[in-house]
Amino acid sequence: METHVDSSNVSKVCQKVFNSWFWTTNASCCTKGTRIMLGWDPNVVDVMVLSQSDQVVHTQVIFKLDKKSLFCSFVYAENHYMNRRSLWQNLCGHSVFMKDKQWALMGDFNASLFLDDSSAGTSRYNIGSREFKECINTIEVFDVNSTGLHFTWTNNHQRGGTIFKKLDRIMCNINCITVFPNVGAFFHPFQVSDHAPCILKLPGITREKPRPFKFVNLIAEKHGFLDEVNLIWNKEMTGFHMYQIVMKLKLLKTPLRKLFIQQGNLHENVKKARKELDECQGDLDQDPSNGSLLANHSRLLQRYKEAIHDEAMFLQQKSKVDWLNLGDSNTKYFHNVVKAKNHRSRILSIRDSGGLLHEGVDLSPNMDLFHNKLSAVKANNMIRSVTEGEIKEAMFSIAGNKAPDPDGYTSVFFKKAWDIVGKDVCLAIQNFFMNGKLLNQLNHTKDL
């Protein structure tokens, strides 16, 4: 707003601010400079300019996330009240098309609306304020609930005569409040400008971060689980065994997500199954010998048991991994845990078998410090190749509700699909013990 940038320099200015954004201006309507410049991120919104003048640009903003739209008018009013009359006429004309639409207006209106909009404490309206208020009443808009500064402009006089006024506003009609009930306006400090930056917040428009994949244990018991695993595992992959496993697990995430979604809302499933079972038992109470009702009761009872079983499994697994939410975030708690564990694991002193205490800089890897050593047989046994039996035993010893690995898979996945994936898992682990190479995708430190 209030750029006064020469139209020939507009593209250069836009490229220096956000060169990946789209831009438009009302330079073609201005006799001197460029009064209004609009920029937007095309990955977030689409903006269509509906009409414009030297004092206002009318747009429609469509949010790509949820397809909601907002009709927004960006204003930079003239200084003299007579020149602002064309703006008020323009807004009144545009309001005819906004009667049933969500409409917001924001910018520098260069006129006060209420008596307390000036620090000078004027006791009466001037012509400019009266005409502004008449326009606002006609187009039926009002100030959006706001926080921050009240006065949005200052004349910046350093030696007396400093005046503060509210000239910048964010207003909307009732339809905007209906569609965006939590809308809010924020007026920030001036800093080096004479105008306060104003921001329109639409809390209903949010970009949620995609949730990381987490294998839901209950789907390992569902029809189609092994079929999906088998389908992916039979795909031809090039590369060493560890890479092949990582890629196959990555490909499996989409079909496993779909399989979980097919289960529906687990909590609603319980409510629905309970309701149907209750109704059937009520009917049986009236007709205990009805063979059809008895058969249906058996089916509904089994469905209810399965529904509460799925819900219980899901909640049990979820309760076991909730701690990860805090551990994964970059919080003070997280860093304190790391510091405490590092402190506990630090060796400050060692007393050798002769009773001599070694501490501080005296702590060095001197082999003569330790007299008890592993025998050659035990030492060689520690570096021998691991067997498939040992790998399977280690995998099956992991509790099913333990926190998932960085790739999102729990031990339940590998246990249930071991007949399909076990051979490849063993080969990958054996190769690691031979060459000591571990993919970055698997090399996530978990023991902080």
Secondary structure, DSSP 8 states (H G I E B T S, - for coil): ------GGGHHHHHHHH-TTSEEEE-GGG-SSS---EEEE-TTTEEEEEEEE-SSEEEEEEEETTT--EEEEEEEE--SSHHHHHHHHHHHHHHHGGGTTS-EEEEEE--S--SGGGBTT--SS--HHHHHHHHHHHHHT-EE--EEE-S--EE---SSS---EE--EEEEE-HHHHHH-TT-EEEE---TTSSB--EEEE-TT------------GGGGGSTTHHHHHHHHHTS---S-HHHHHHHHHHHHHHHHHHHHHTT--HHHHHHHHHHHHHHHHHHHHH-TT-HHHHHHHHHHHHHHHHHHHHHHHHHHHHHHHTHHHHHHS--HHHHHHHHHHHHHH---EEE-TTS-EEEGGG----GGG------HHHHHHHTS---HHHHHHHHHTS-TTS---TTS--HHHHHHTHHHHHHHHHHHHHHHHHH----TTT------
